[in-house]
Amino acid sequence: MTRMVSKEEQIINLLNVLGNKISPKFERCTGISSSRFEILHELDQVDEINQSMLQKIINIDSAAITRHLKQLEADLMVTRRKNPEDNRVTFVRLTDHGRKQIEGYKAEKTNYIHQILDGFSEDEIQALADFLERMQNNF
């Protein structure tokens, strides 16, 4: 026996399925996780930033930001340095290599977005963005 699902439940189920598919597919398309992309993108906007501030902007826990930054540092995309006046504070910046890499990742992200929204009109994209923003605001 099949249970009838309301349109509201169907929407939530579809959003959940999309959410579970977006991140792994993004990583396959771009070659980088969405969290690391976000970190690099934020670092690309500034010359240097306090690691704690970066963590707050990205909205991940301190262990996760440290783990990501250590890997990005090993990949020569970021450098970290301690504040000489306060050893508890760490500053982070993109390397030249990191800046080149983020440009390629941005291009891949644009292609990925175009794939997902293929066949949508500008009006449909705007309406979808408005609806999703309203849902987010309801949280």
SULTASUL-V723500 format. One record per residue. N is the residue number from 1. RES is the residue in one letter. SS is DSSP state (H for helix, E for strand, L for the rest). PSI is psi in whole degrees, 0 to 359 (* if undefined). Layout:
n/res/ss/psi
N/RES/SS/PSI
N/RES/SS/PSI
This chain:
n/res/ss/psi
1/M/L/130
2/T/L/130
3/R/L/137
4/M/L/132
5/V/L/131
6/S/L/160
7/K/H/322
8/E/H/315
9/E/H/321
10/Q/H/318
11/I/H/312
12/I/H/318
13/N/H/316
14/L/H/318
15/L/H/320
16/N/H/314
17/V/H/315
18/L/H/316
19/G/H/321
20/N/H/336
21/K/H/329
22/I/H/309
23/S/H/310
24/P/H/322
25/K/H/321
26/F/H/314
27/E/H/319
28/R/H/320
29/C/H/320
30/T/H/336
31/G/L/11
32/I/L/149
33/S/L/156
34/S/H/327
35/S/H/315
36/R/H/325
37/F/H/313
38/E/H/317
39/I/H/309
40/L/H/320
41/H/H/315
42/E/H/318
43/L/H/331
44/D/H/342
45/Q/L/346
46/V/L/165
47/D/L/315
48/E/L/150
49/I/E/149
50/N/E/134
51/Q/H/321
52/S/H/320
53/M/H/318
54/L/H/317
55/Q/H/316
56/K/H/320
57/I/H/316
58/I/H/335
59/N/L/52
60/I/L/166
61/D/L/165
62/S/H/324
63/A/H/320
64/A/H/316
65/I/H/320
66/T/H/315
67/R/H/313
68/H/H/316
69/L/H/323
70/K/H/318
71/Q/H/317
72/L/H/327
73/E/H/319
74/A/H/328
75/D/L/6
76/L/L/28
77/M/L/336
78/V/E/159
79/T/E/150
80/R/E/147
81/R/E/148
82/K/E/147
83/N/E/123
84/P/L/333
85/E/L/338
86/D/E/101
87/N/E/345
88/R/E/344
89/V/E/131
90/T/E/133
91/F/E/145
92/V/E/144
93/R/E/155
94/L/E/145
95/T/L/172
96/D/H/319
97/H/H/317
98/G/H/319
99/R/H/321
100/K/H/318
101/Q/H/316
102/I/H/328
103/E/H/317
104/G/H/319
105/Y/H/323
106/K/H/318
107/A/H/317
108/E/H/321
109/K/H/319
110/T/H/316
111/N/H/318
112/Y/H/314
113/I/H/319
114/H/H/324
115/Q/H/314
116/I/H/322
117/L/L/15
118/D/L/130
119/G/L/354
120/F/L/138
121/S/L/166
122/E/H/320
123/D/H/320
124/E/H/320
125/I/H/316
126/Q/H/316
127/A/H/316
128/L/H/315
129/A/H/318
130/D/H/315
131/F/H/315
132/L/H/322
133/E/H/318
134/R/H/319
135/M/H/317
136/Q/H/319
137/N/H/332
138/N/H/341
139/F/L/*
